[in-house]
Amino acid sequence: MTNTKFSSPKCNPSNIGGLFISFEGIDGSGKSTQIKLLSDALRADGYDVVLTREPGGSKGAEEIRSLVLEGDPDRWSAESEILLFTAARRDHLEKTIFPAIEAGKIVLCDRFADSTRMYQGISRGDLRAVVDQLHSLMIGREPDLTFIIDMDPKTGLSRAKSRQTTEERFEDFGEDLQSKMRAGFLKLAQEFPTRCQLIDGNRDMKNVAADILARAMAKISQNMAQQNG
C-alpha cells in the first residue's frame, strides 16, 4: 500500500488574509474564556472571526466528540482515540477551517492537533510518532499561531472539575495527567518556538487577555505585511 496524502483545498493564508490561531493548555487553564475574549476583541475591531473547537467544530466532528468525551473514560484505548480524533479533525478542516481561511477570515480554535500529541501521543502512552504520522497523512496543516496557556496543574484540575458537565473524559484521569500534560506543553513550546507562544495563565484574567490580544495583533500585522509584500 502506497503512502498517499489526502488532498486539501487550496488555501494560502499569507496571500488571501486568512489566519488560523489555536489555543492549547491543560484542562482548566482558561482556554475557552480567553479564546472568547480574543474573539470579542477582534470582532469589535471589525475582523471576521470564526470561533470553533476540537474535538468538534463540524457536524460529523461533534458526533465523534460525544463518543470520546462522554461515558467511561477507560472505554477507548489511546490508539482508538488517535483514530477518532484524526477523523474528527479531518472533517473539521474540510467543513469549517479551510473554507474560513479561503474566505480570508480569522479562525480561532479551542484545541487542535497539539492536544492529541499530548493526551494520546504522550500522556497515555508512547504514541507521539503515530500521532505525527497520521497528522502528516490526513491533516497536513498546523495553526499559524498557537497560544499555550500555562497553569498550575492542581488549580487547573480544580477549575475543570467545577464545570460540572458530562464531558469529563480527561479530567477524570486526575492531577497526575494534568502534570504530565503541563510538562508536555512546555516542551512543545520549545519544539515549535516559531508557532507556539507561552502565556502565563496564573495572572489576572484581564492581564492574560491583554497579553494574548497584543500578540495576536502582532501576528495579524505580520500577516498583512506579507500580503502587501
Buried (B, 14 or more C-beta within 10 A) or exposed (E): EEEEEEEBEEBEBBEBBBBBBBBBBBBBBBBBBBBBBBBBBBEEEEBEBBBBBBBBBBEBBBEBBEBBBEEEBEEBEBEEBBBBBBBBBBBBBBBBBBBBBBEBBBBBBBBBBBBBBBBBBBBBEEBBEBBBEBBEEBBEBBBBBBBBBBBBBEBBBEBBBEEEEEEBBBBEBEEEBBBBBBBBBBEBBEEBEEBBBBBEBBEEEEEBBBBBBEBBBEBBEBBEEEBEE
